[in-house]
Every structure is written in structure tokens, then in C-alpha cells.
Amino acid sequence: MIKIFIADDHPIVIQGIRQMLSSIEGVEVVGEARNGAELLEKLAKTSCDILIMDIKMPDRNGLELLQQIRRDYPGQAVLILSMCPEEQYGPRYLRAGAAGYLNKESSSTELITAVQRIASGAKYISQRLAEELLIEMEIEHPQSPLEVLSDREFEILCKIVAGKEFHDIAAELYLSESTVRTYKSRILSKLCVKNKTELIRYALEHHLTE
């Protein structure tokens, strides 16, 4: 029996995933969570083979949440299921320890394939993402601008783009405000933009606000 836990802040999404997985013999959904705090609380009490998790939940940054799960439950397989573009987010989450990355617009057949492959101990990426990575390897494509950011810089970038003030970001990440400003300067430099306005424009062009 493959035990599945679903974490998403939209009840209709959870219901849809349940329905798709119900067609697989030997699969059981053993729990669900609507936010990061609830997910961590329930994972401590619920054993599952695969955690299907969105990265856009109201109380926790998806990357930070994945990293904590990997620290607390090293053997836990995590399949990211998100509306965020695979080519932008997929590689980063795979490096952080996800067993797979799938876009929510994918078919039910692909979700089932991903679950079965991950349950067997393998990794899963969509054909679209695999082709994108292969093309980059074949033509020796320069590193994507977003890939030059550290995980912490990427996290702070997302918070800035979301409209959060420096003092709020500092409080959330347990950093000083001056440290957050230093991170912002590094981000501007690495992405070759001059100010916050250009940073937001860059984020829109690269779908970071989705």
C-alpha cells in the first residue's frame, strides 16, 4: 500500500488529487494539510510514503518548508505539485531534495506516473522539464540568472516582490534589517537590475509572482 499525504491550501485541489489517485490500486491518502504549520504537526503523527506538496502556502515559504522536512524526515519522498513554472522552479526544488516536480496543469496520467515512479524509489521530472534541461546541456547554455542566487537570496527576492517591507522580512527570517538590505544589494547585483522597480519588472517577466 502506497500512503499519500497531500498539502495544499486549496480544498478543491486536495479533492481533485484524491479523485485522481483513487484510480490507482494500492494507493491510500492518509492525511491532508492546508498550511505549513498544519503539515509539520501532522507529519509528526502520520507515516506516509509520498508527500504531495504545493510550494505556495499562506504561512511558509515552500523551499524553506521542503528543507525543514528533509532535515526532520530524511527519508521522506516529496513530490512538488505547483502552478509555478517548472523551468524556473523545478531545478531548485530538485536540488533541495524533492523527489519530483510537476505542474498542476499536468494530466492525471502524469500525476499517477509520478507517484508510481517515486514510490519505486526513483526521481520524477516531467518530459517538459527533462527536455529543457537536456537542451541546456547540449548547447552549454549559460546559467539562468535566477540560478545564480543562493536559496536565501531567492527566498528574500520572493518576499520583496510580494511587497513585504524589510523589517517584516527580517522578523520572519530572524535576521537583522541591515542583513536583509545587504541581501537585497546582492540580489540586485546578481540579476543586473538597479532598483526595486526593475527587480519587480524582472520578477514579472520570469513569472515569480505566480
Summary of the structure (lengths in Angstrom):
residues: 210
radius of gyration: 17.8
end to end distance: 34.9
largest distance: 54.4
contacts: 625
relative contact order: 0.10
helix: 53%
strand: 16%
